Amino acid sequence: MADELFSEEVFTLTDEEGNEKQFELLGSQEMDGNTYLALVPIEDNENDEYVILKVEEDESGEEILVTIDDDDEFNRVAESFDEELFGEIDYDEADQ
């Protein structure tokens, strides 16, 4: 698993407007030769949402995190993370 590649658990990401936000690593996966990270915002996360980013290399060989533009690729990765992160929760049992 790719967790060993990312010893740092907290990432500071900058959005399009230049705002910095801190995210905590929820999990990582390797799929089709790519590494994907699931990150959850540390603050202001009332909806328990997480983001999925792809690890790529920039021109200088530095690892960077990018959004996944391909809908099919994103859906495959999101489904895999949902199963890994939330697959063991039995929602029917929790209601009883």
N, CA, C and O atoms as a GROMACS GRO file, in nm:
protein
  384
    1MET      N    1   0.084  -0.118   0.000
    1MET     CA    2   0.000   0.000   0.000
    1MET      C    3   0.089   0.124   0.000
    1MET      O    4   0.204   0.118   0.043
    2ALA      N    5   0.036   0.234  -0.047
    2ALA     CA    6   0.115   0.355  -0.067
    2ALA      C    7   0.130   0.438   0.060
    2ALA      O    8   0.196   0.542   0.056
    3ASP      N    9   0.071   0.397   0.172
    3ASP     CA   10   0.079   0.477   0.294
    3ASP      C   11   0.224   0.504   0.334
    3ASP      O   12   0.254   0.609   0.391
    4GLU      N   13   0.314   0.410   0.305
    4GLU     CA   14   0.452   0.428   0.344
    4GLU      C   15   0.516   0.545   0.269
    4GLU      O   16   0.611   0.606   0.319
    5LEU      N   17   0.466   0.578   0.151
    5LEU     CA   18   0.521   0.686   0.072
    5LEU      C   19   0.492   0.823   0.135
    5LEU      O   20   0.564   0.920   0.111
    6PHE      N   21   0.387   0.830   0.214
    6PHE     CA   22   0.343   0.958   0.267
    6PHE      C   23   0.344   0.952   0.419
    6PHE      O   24   0.242   0.927   0.483
    7SER      N   25   0.462   0.977   0.477
    7SER     CA   26   0.473   0.972   0.621
    7SER      C   27   0.403   1.090   0.685
    7SER      O   28   0.362   1.084   0.801
    8GLU      N   29   0.389   1.198   0.609
    8GLU     CA   30   0.321   1.317   0.660
    8GLU      C   31   0.171   1.292   0.655
    8GLU      O   32   0.117   1.253   0.552
    9GLU      N   33   0.105   1.314   0.766
    9GLU     CA   34  -0.039   1.288   0.775
    9GLU      C   35  -0.123   1.410   0.743
    9GLU      O   36  -0.242   1.396   0.713
   10VAL      N   37  -0.063   1.530   0.749
   10VAL     CA   38  -0.138   1.654   0.726
   10VAL      C   39  -0.080   1.724   0.603
   10VAL      O   40   0.041   1.741   0.592
   11PHE      N   41  -0.169   1.764   0.512
   11PHE     CA   42  -0.130   1.832   0.389
   11PHE      C   43  -0.192   1.970   0.390
   11PHE      O   44  -0.307   1.986   0.430
   12THR      N   45  -0.118   2.069   0.346
   12THR     CA   46  -0.172   2.203   0.327
   12THR      C   47  -0.190   2.223   0.177
   12THR      O   48  -0.093   2.221   0.102
   13LEU      N   49  -0.314   2.242   0.135
   13LEU     CA   50  -0.346   2.258  -0.006
   13LEU      C   51  -0.393   2.400  -0.032
   13LEU      O   52  -0.455   2.462   0.055
   14THR      N   53  -0.364   2.449  -0.151
   14THR     CA   54  -0.406   2.583  -0.191
   14THR      C   55  -0.507   2.570  -0.304
   14THR      O   56  -0.481   2.504  -0.404
   15ASP      N   57  -0.624   2.635  -0.287
   15ASP     CA   58  -0.727   2.627  -0.390
   15ASP      C   59  -0.703   2.732  -0.500
   15ASP      O   60  -0.603   2.804  -0.497
   16GLU      N   61  -0.795   2.740  -0.596
   16GLU     CA   62  -0.779   2.829  -0.711
   16GLU      C   63  -0.771   2.976  -0.670
   16GLU      O   64  -0.707   3.055  -0.738
   17GLU      N   65  -0.836   3.013  -0.558
   17GLU     CA   66  -0.834   3.151  -0.512
   17GLU      C   67  -0.713   3.183  -0.425
   17GLU      O   68  -0.698   3.296  -0.378
   18GLY      N   69  -0.626   3.085  -0.402
   18GLY     CA   70  -0.508   3.107  -0.320
   18GLY      C   71  -0.530   3.083  -0.172
   18GLY      O   72  -0.442   3.112  -0.091
   19ASN      N   73  -0.647   3.030  -0.134
   19ASN     CA   74  -0.676   3.001   0.006
   19ASN      C   75  -0.612   2.869   0.046
   19ASN      O   76  -0.624   2.769  -0.024
   20GLU      N   77  -0.543   2.870   0.160
   20GLU     CA   78  -0.480   2.748   0.210
   20GLU      C   79  -0.573   2.680   0.308
   20GLU      O   80  -0.639   2.745   0.390
   21LYS      N   81  -0.578   2.547   0.299
   21LYS     CA   82  -0.661   2.467   0.388
   21LYS      C   83  -0.582   2.342   0.425
   21LYS      O   84  -0.511   2.286   0.342
   22GLN      N   85  -0.596   2.298   0.549
   22GLN     CA   86  -0.525   2.177   0.591
   22GLN      C   87  -0.616   2.055   0.580
   22GLN      O   88  -0.734   2.060   0.614
   23PHE      N   89  -0.557   1.946   0.532
   23PHE     CA   90  -0.627   1.820   0.515
   23PHE      C   91  -0.549   1.710   0.584
   23PHE      O   92  -0.426   1.712   0.588
   24GLU      N   93  -0.622   1.614   0.637
   24GLU     CA   94  -0.561   1.497   0.700
   24GLU      C   95  -0.576   1.378   0.606
   24GLU      O   96  -0.680   1.361   0.541
   25LEU      N   97  -0.472   1.296   0.599
   25LEU     CA   98  -0.474   1.178   0.513
   25LEU      C   99  -0.570   1.075   0.570
   25LEU      O  100  -0.557   1.031   0.684
   26LEU      N  101  -0.668   1.037   0.489
   26LEU     CA  102  -0.767   0.938   0.528
   26LEU      C  103  -0.724   0.799   0.480
   26LEU      O  104  -0.745   0.699   0.548
   27GLY      N  105  -0.665   0.795   0.362
   27GLY     CA  106  -0.619   0.669   0.306
   27GLY      C  107  -0.554   0.692   0.172
   27GLY      O  108  -0.567   0.800   0.113
   28SER      N  109  -0.485   0.591   0.122
   28SER     CA  110  -0.424   0.599  -0.010
   28SER      C  111  -0.442   0.466  -0.080
   28SER      O  112  -0.453   0.361  -0.016
   29GLN      N  113  -0.443   0.472  -0.212
   29GLN     CA  114  -0.461   0.351  -0.293
   29GLN      C  115  -0.378   0.361  -0.420
   29GLN      O  116  -0.356   0.470  -0.474
   30GLU      N  117  -0.334   0.245  -0.465
   30GLU     CA  118  -0.270   0.234  -0.596
   30GLU      C  119  -0.372   0.169  -0.689
   30GLU      O  120  -0.430   0.066  -0.656
   31MET      N  121  -0.392   0.230  -0.806
   31MET     CA  122  -0.486   0.174  -0.902
   31MET      C  123  -0.438   0.210  -1.042
   31MET      O  124  -0.409   0.326  -1.071
   32ASP      N  125  -0.429   0.111  -1.128
   32ASP     CA  126  -0.386   0.132  -1.267
   32ASP      C  127  -0.253   0.206  -1.276
   32ASP      O  128  -0.233   0.288  -1.366
   33GLY      N  129  -0.162   0.177  -1.184
   33GLY     CA  130  -0.030   0.238  -1.188
   33GLY      C  131  -0.023   0.379  -1.133
   33GLY      O  132   0.082   0.443  -1.139
   34ASN      N  133  -0.134   0.429  -1.079
   34ASN     CA  134  -0.138   0.563  -1.020
   34ASN      C  135  -0.164   0.553  -0.871
   34ASN      O  136  -0.220   0.455  -0.823
   35THR      N  137  -0.122   0.656  -0.798
   35THR     CA  138  -0.148   0.664  -0.655
   35THR      C  139  -0.251   0.773  -0.630
   35THR      O  140  -0.241   0.883  -0.684
   36TYR      N  141  -0.350   0.741  -0.548
   36TYR     CA  142  -0.457   0.835  -0.514
   36TYR      C  143  -0.463   0.851  -0.363
   36TYR      O  144  -0.440   0.755  -0.288
   37LEU      N  145  -0.493   0.972  -0.318
   37LEU     CA  146  -0.506   0.999  -0.176
   37LEU      C  147  -0.647   1.047  -0.145
   37LEU      O  148  -0.703   1.127  -0.220
   38ALA      N  149  -0.702   0.999  -0.036
   38ALA     CA  150  -0.828   1.051   0.016
   38ALA      C  151  -0.793   1.140   0.133
   38ALA      O  152  -0.729   1.097   0.229
   39LEU      N  153  -0.834   1.266   0.125
   39LEU     CA  154  -0.800   1.365   0.226
   39LEU      C  155  -0.928   1.428   0.281
   39LEU      O  156  -1.021   1.456   0.206
   40VAL      N  157  -0.931   1.449   0.411
   40VAL     CA  158  -1.047   1.510   0.476
   40VAL      C  159  -1.003   1.643   0.536
   40VAL      O  160  -0.898   1.651   0.600
   41PRO      N  161  -1.084   1.749   0.515
   41PRO     CA  162  -1.048   1.879   0.574
   41PRO      C  163  -1.043   1.870   0.726
   41PRO      O  164  -1.128   1.806   0.787
   42ILE      N  165  -0.943   1.934   0.786
   42ILE     CA  166  -0.930   1.931   0.931
   42ILE      C  167  -1.034   2.022   0.995
   42ILE      O  168  -1.089   1.990   1.100
   43GLU      N  169  -1.061   2.137   0.932
   43GLU     CA  170  -1.159   2.232   0.985
   43GLU      C  171  -1.278   2.242   0.891
   43GLU      O  172  -1.268   2.210   0.773
   44ASP      N  173  -1.390   2.288   0.943
   44ASP     CA  174  -1.509   2.317   0.862
   44ASP      C  175  -1.552   2.198   0.778
   44ASP      O  176  -1.569   2.210   0.656
   45ASN      N  177  -1.570   2.084   0.840
   45ASN     CA  178  -1.613   1.966   0.766
   45ASN      C  179  -1.741   1.910   0.828
   45ASN      O  180  -1.741   1.799   0.880
   46GLU      N  181  -1.849   1.989   0.821
   46GLU     CA  182  -1.975   1.945   0.880
   46GLU      C  183  -2.035   1.826   0.806
   46GLU      O  184  -2.110   1.748   0.866
   47ASN      N  185  -2.004   1.812   0.679
   47ASN     CA  186  -2.068   1.709   0.596
   47ASN      C  187  -1.989   1.578   0.590
   47ASN      O  188  -2.027   1.487   0.517
   48ASP      N  189  -1.880   1.569   0.664
   48ASP     CA  190  -1.793   1.450   0.660
   48ASP      C  191  -1.749   1.417   0.518
   48ASP      O  192  -1.738   1.300   0.482
   49GLU      N  193  -1.724   1.519   0.437
   49GLU     CA  194  -1.681   1.499   0.300
   49GLU      C  195  -1.530   1.485   0.294
   49GLU      O  196  -1.457   1.538   0.378
   50TYR      N  197  -1.484   1.413   0.193
   50TYR     CA  198  -1.341   1.403   0.170
   50TYR      C  199  -1.314   1.425   0.022
   50TYR      O  200  -1.403   1.409  -0.061
   51VAL      N  201  -1.190   1.461  -0.009
   51VAL     CA  202  -1.151   1.483  -0.148
   51VAL      C  203  -1.055   1.372  -0.189
   51VAL      O  204  -0.983   1.316  -0.107
   52ILE      N  205  -1.056   1.343  -0.318
   52ILE     CA  206  -0.965   1.244  -0.374
   52ILE      C  207  -0.876   1.315  -0.473
   52ILE      O  208  -0.923   1.381  -0.566
   53LEU      N  209  -0.746   1.301  -0.454
   53LEU     CA  210  -0.649   1.364  -0.542
   53LEU      C  211  -0.553   1.258  -0.594
   53LEU      O  212  -0.529   1.155  -0.531
   54LYS      N  213  -0.498   1.286  -0.710
   54LYS     CA  214  -0.405   1.196  -0.777
   54LYS      C  215  -0.264   1.249  -0.758
   54LYS      O  216  -0.241   1.370  -0.768
   55VAL      N  217  -0.169   1.159  -0.732
   55VAL     CA  218  -0.028   1.197  -0.718
   55VAL      C  219   0.036   1.192  -0.856
   55VAL      O  220   0.032   1.089  -0.924
   56GLU      N  221   0.095   1.304  -0.897
   56GLU     CA  222   0.167   1.310  -1.024
   56GLU      C  223   0.300   1.378  -1.000
   56GLU      O  224   0.325   1.431  -0.891
   57GLU      N  225   0.386   1.376  -1.101
   57GLU     CA  226   0.514   1.446  -1.093
   57GLU      C  227   0.508   1.568  -1.182
   57GLU      O  228   0.458   1.562  -1.295
   58ASP      N  229   0.562   1.681  -1.131
   58ASP     CA  230   0.569   1.800  -1.216
   58ASP      C  231   0.696   1.793  -1.301
   58ASP      O  232   0.767   1.693  -1.301
   59GLU      N  233   0.722   1.901  -1.374
   59GLU     CA  234   0.836   1.904  -1.468
   59GLU      C  235   0.970   1.879  -1.400
   59GLU      O  236   1.062   1.824  -1.461
   60SER      N  237   0.981   1.918  -1.273
   60SER     CA  238   1.108   1.903  -1.202
   60SER      C  239   1.116   1.771  -1.125
   60SER      O  240   1.214   1.747  -1.053
   61GLY      N  241   1.015   1.685  -1.140
   61GLY     CA  242   1.019   1.556  -1.073
   61GLY      C  243   0.962   1.556  -0.933
   61GLY      O  244   0.965   1.453  -0.865
   62GLU      N  245   0.909   1.670  -0.887
   62GLU     CA  246   0.847   1.680  -0.755
   62GLU      C  247   0.708   1.620  -0.759
   62GLU      O  248   0.634   1.636  -0.857
   63GLU      N  249   0.672   1.549  -0.652
   63GLU     CA  250   0.536   1.495  -0.644
   63GLU      C  251   0.438   1.605  -0.610
   63GLU      O  252   0.460   1.684  -0.518
   64ILE      N  253   0.329   1.610  -0.687
   64ILE     CA  254   0.224   1.708  -0.664
   64ILE      C  255   0.090   1.636  -0.660
   64ILE      O  256   0.077   1.525  -0.712
   65LEU      N  257  -0.009   1.700  -0.598
   65LEU     CA  258  -0.144   1.644  -0.592
   65LEU      C  259  -0.231   1.722  -0.689
   65LEU      O  260  -0.233   1.845  -0.687
   66VAL      N  261  -0.305   1.648  -0.774
   66VAL     CA  262  -0.390   1.712  -0.874
   66VAL      C  263  -0.530   1.653  -0.867
   66VAL      O  264  -0.550   1.540  -0.821
   67THR      N  265  -0.628   1.732  -0.912
   67THR     CA  266  -0.764   1.682  -0.920
   67THR      C  267  -0.775   1.582  -1.034
   67THR      O  268  -0.695   1.586  -1.128
   68ILE      N  269  -0.874   1.495  -1.026
   68ILE     CA  270  -0.896   1.395  -1.130
   68ILE      C  271  -1.001   1.451  -1.225
   68ILE      O  272  -1.116   1.468  -1.188
   69ASP      N  273  -0.960   1.479  -1.349
   69ASP     CA  274  -1.049   1.541  -1.446
   69ASP      C  275  -1.138   1.440  -1.518
   69ASP      O  276  -1.248   1.474  -1.561
   70ASP      N  277  -1.093   1.317  -1.531
   70ASP     CA  278  -1.168   1.215  -1.603
   70ASP      C  279  -1.277   1.158  -1.512
   70ASP      O  280  -1.247   1.101  -1.406
   71ASP      N  281  -1.403   1.172  -1.551
   71ASP     CA  282  -1.515   1.126  -1.468
   71ASP      C  283  -1.512   0.976  -1.442
   71ASP      O  284  -1.538   0.933  -1.330
   72ASP      N  285  -1.480   0.896  -1.544
   72ASP     CA  286  -1.476   0.750  -1.526
   72ASP      C  287  -1.366   0.711  -1.427
   72ASP      O  288  -1.388   0.628  -1.339
   73GLU      N  289  -1.250   0.772  -1.441
   73GLU     CA  290  -1.139   0.744  -1.349
   73GLU      C  291  -1.178   0.784  -1.206
   73GLU      O  292  -1.156   0.709  -1.112
   74PHE      N  293  -1.237   0.904  -1.192
   74PHE     CA  294  -1.278   0.951  -1.059
   74PHE      C  295  -1.380   0.856  -0.997
   74PHE      O  296  -1.368   0.822  -0.879
   75ASN      N  297  -1.479   0.814  -1.073
   75ASN     CA  298  -1.584   0.725  -1.020
   75ASN      C  299  -1.527   0.591  -0.975
   75ASN      O  300  -1.568   0.539  -0.871
   76ARG      N  301  -1.434   0.534  -1.052
   76ARG     CA  302  -1.369   0.408  -1.013
   76ARG      C  303  -1.294   0.423  -0.881
   76ARG      O  304  -1.307   0.340  -0.792
   77VAL      N  305  -1.217   0.530  -0.871
   77VAL     CA  306  -1.136   0.552  -0.751
   77VAL      C  307  -1.226   0.582  -0.632
   77VAL      O  308  -1.203   0.530  -0.522
   78ALA      N  309  -1.329   0.666  -0.652
   78ALA     CA  310  -1.420   0.701  -0.542
   78ALA      C  311  -1.493   0.578  -0.491
   78ALA      O  312  -1.510   0.561  -0.370
   79GLU      N  313  -1.536   0.491  -0.580
   79GLU     CA  314  -1.605   0.368  -0.538
   79GLU      C  315  -1.512   0.279  -0.459
   79GLU      O  316  -1.552   0.219  -0.359
   80SER      N  317  -1.386   0.269  -0.503
   80SER     CA  318  -1.287   0.188  -0.432
   80SER      C  319  -1.260   0.243  -0.293
   80SER      O  320  -1.253   0.167  -0.196
   81PHE      N  321  -1.246   0.376  -0.281
   81PHE     CA  322  -1.224   0.437  -0.150
   81PHE      C  323  -1.347   0.417  -0.061
   81PHE      O  324  -1.333   0.386   0.058
   82ASP      N  325  -1.466   0.433  -0.117
   82ASP     CA  326  -1.588   0.414  -0.037
   82ASP      C  327  -1.593   0.273   0.022
   82ASP      O  328  -1.628   0.255   0.138
   83GLU      N  329  -1.557   0.173  -0.061
   83GLU     CA  330  -1.557   0.036  -0.012
   83GLU      C  331  -1.451   0.016   0.095
   83GLU      O  332  -1.475  -0.050   0.197
   84GLU      N  333  -1.330   0.073   0.072
   84GLU     CA  334  -1.221   0.055   0.168
   84GLU      C  335  -1.249   0.127   0.300
   84GLU      O  336  -1.230   0.071   0.408
   85LEU      N  337  -1.296   0.251   0.290
   85LEU     CA  338  -1.312   0.334   0.410
   85LEU      C  339  -1.441   0.308   0.484
   85LEU      O  340  -1.446   0.318   0.607
   86PHE      N  341  -1.548   0.275   0.410
   86PHE     CA  342  -1.679   0.264   0.472
   86PHE      C  343  -1.746   0.129   0.448
   86PHE      O  344  -1.860   0.108   0.490
   87GLY      N  345  -1.677   0.037   0.383
   87GLY     CA  346  -1.736  -0.091   0.346
   87GLY      C  347  -1.771  -0.179   0.464
   87GLY      O  348  -1.860  -0.264   0.453
   88GLU      N  349  -1.703  -0.160   0.577
   88GLU     CA  350  -1.728  -0.246   0.693
   88GLU      C  351  -1.844  -0.198   0.778
   88GLU      O  352  -1.886  -0.267   0.871
   89ILE      N  353  -1.898  -0.081   0.747
   89ILE     CA  354  -2.009  -0.028   0.824
   89ILE      C  355  -2.138  -0.090   0.772
   89ILE      O  356  -2.168  -0.082   0.653
   90ASP      N  357  -2.213  -0.150   0.862
   90ASP     CA  358  -2.343  -0.206   0.825
   90ASP      C  359  -2.449  -0.108   0.874
   90ASP      O  360  -2.484  -0.105   0.992
   91TYR      N  361  -2.500  -0.028   0.781
   91TYR     CA  362  -2.593   0.079   0.818
   91TYR      C  363  -2.723   0.024   0.874
   91TYR      O  364  -2.786   0.089   0.958
   92ASP      N  365  -2.765  -0.095   0.829
   92ASP     CA  366  -2.889  -0.153   0.881
   92ASP      C  367  -2.874  -0.189   1.029
   92ASP      O  368  -2.966  -0.169   1.108
   93GLU      N  369  -2.757  -0.243   1.066
   93GLU     CA  370  -2.734  -0.280   1.204
   93GLU      C  371  -2.729  -0.157   1.294
   93GLU      O  372  -2.775  -0.161   1.408
   94ALA      N  373  -2.673  -0.048   1.243
   94ALA     CA  374  -2.658   0.073   1.323
   94ALA      C  375  -2.793   0.135   1.359
   94ALA      O  376  -2.805   0.205   1.459
   95ASP      N  377  -2.895   0.110   1.277
   95ASP     CA  378  -3.027   0.168   1.301
   95ASP      C  379  -3.105   0.094   1.409
   95ASP      O  380  -3.204   0.147   1.460
   96GLN      N  381  -3.063  -0.025   1.444
   96GLN     CA  382  -3.140  -0.106   1.537
   96GLN      C  383  -3.109  -0.076   1.680
   96GLN      O  384  -3.166  -0.136   1.770
   0.00000   0.00000   0.00000
